[in-house]
């Protein structure tokens, strides 16, 4: 007996943002039932620090509704090890350039969880 489940699909699509070496993309492309979009990272020509680039990525996410979007922004200045650093002013200076990236990660998260 075959059961038809609503919204069930046999293939899934992944988009990897802050991809670095694009390991998730490579793994997804090698697995049956998975498709991977091109990875998004400076290495692949996407400057995510650029507001226009972030806007274009969000438009693509909204249009294409990927099954899985992974995000892995750099964590250095945000890592738990920073609690050991006594120079809080320097930590805050180090974090400032990444604030837009973390806000973008939250925006992507919110968009994905809507669907």
C-alpha positions as CSV (number, residue, x, y, z in Angstrom):
1,X,0.0,0.0,0.0
2,X,1.4,3.4,-1.0
3,X,0.6,6.3,1.3
4,X,0.6,9.8,-0.2
5,X,1.9,12.3,2.3
6,X,1.3,16.0,1.7
7,X,4.4,18.0,0.8
8,X,6.5,14.8,0.8
9,X,9.4,14.9,-1.6
10,X,12.1,12.4,-2.4
11,X,14.7,15.1,-3.2
12,X,16.0,17.9,-1.0
13,X,17.9,21.0,-1.9
14,X,20.6,22.5,0.3
15,X,22.2,26.0,0.2
16,X,25.4,26.5,2.1
17,X,26.1,30.1,3.2
18,X,29.5,31.0,4.7
19,X,30.6,27.9,2.9
20,X,34.4,28.0,3.3
21,X,35.5,24.7,1.8
22,X,31.9,23.9,0.9
23,X,31.9,20.5,2.6
24,X,28.1,20.4,3.0
25,X,27.7,21.2,-0.7
26,X,30.1,18.4,-1.7
27,X,28.4,15.8,0.6
28,X,24.9,16.8,-0.6
29,X,26.0,16.4,-4.2
30,X,27.3,12.9,-3.5
31,X,24.1,11.7,-1.8
32,X,21.1,10.2,-3.5
33,X,18.0,12.4,-3.0
34,X,20.0,15.6,-2.4
35,X,20.8,18.5,-4.7
36,X,23.1,21.4,-3.7
37,X,23.0,24.9,-5.0
38,X,26.4,26.6,-5.6
39,X,28.1,27.5,-2.3
40,X,28.0,31.1,-1.1
41,X,31.2,32.5,0.3
42,X,33.8,35.1,-0.6
43,X,35.9,32.3,-2.1
44,X,33.2,31.7,-4.6
45,X,32.7,35.3,-5.5
46,X,30.0,36.4,-3.0
47,X,31.1,39.1,-0.6
48,X,28.5,38.6,2.1
49,X,29.7,41.8,3.9
50,X,28.2,43.7,0.9
51,X,24.6,44.7,1.6
52,X,23.6,44.3,-2.0
53,X,25.0,40.8,-2.0
54,X,23.0,39.9,1.1
55,X,19.9,41.3,-0.4
56,X,20.3,39.2,-3.5
57,X,20.9,36.0,-1.4
58,X,17.8,36.7,0.6
59,X,15.8,37.2,-2.6
60,X,17.0,33.8,-3.9
61,X,16.1,32.1,-0.6
62,X,12.6,33.6,-0.7
63,X,12.1,32.7,-4.4
64,X,13.5,29.2,-4.3
65,X,12.6,28.0,-0.8
66,X,15.5,25.6,-0.2
67,X,14.8,22.7,2.0
68,X,18.0,23.3,4.0
69,X,20.1,26.4,4.4
70,X,23.3,26.1,6.4
71,X,25.0,29.1,8.0
72,X,28.5,29.1,9.5
73,X,29.8,32.6,10.0
74,X,33.2,33.0,11.5
75,X,33.1,32.7,15.3
76,X,36.5,34.0,16.4
77,X,35.5,37.2,18.1
78,X,32.2,35.6,19.2
79,X,33.7,32.3,20.6
80,X,33.2,31.3,24.2
81,X,37.0,31.6,24.6
82,X,36.6,35.4,24.5
83,X,35.3,35.2,28.0
84,X,38.9,34.6,29.0
85,X,40.0,37.8,27.3
86,X,40.2,40.6,29.9
87,X,40.1,43.3,27.2
88,X,36.4,43.7,26.6
89,X,36.9,46.9,24.6
90,X,39.1,45.0,22.1
91,X,36.6,42.2,21.9
92,X,33.8,44.6,21.0
93,X,36.0,46.3,18.4
94,X,36.8,42.8,16.9
95,X,33.1,42.0,16.8
96,X,31.9,45.1,15.1
97,X,32.8,44.2,11.5
98,X,30.8,40.9,11.9
99,X,27.5,42.4,13.2
100,X,26.0,42.7,9.8
101,X,26.8,39.0,9.1
102,X,25.2,37.8,12.3
103,X,22.1,39.9,11.6
104,X,22.0,38.4,8.1
105,X,22.3,34.9,9.6
106,X,19.3,35.7,11.8
107,X,17.3,37.0,8.8
108,X,18.0,33.8,6.9
109,X,17.1,31.7,10.0
110,X,13.8,33.6,10.3
111,X,12.9,33.2,6.6
112,X,13.7,29.5,6.7
113,X,11.6,28.8,9.8
114,X,8.6,30.4,8.2
115,X,8.5,27.6,5.8
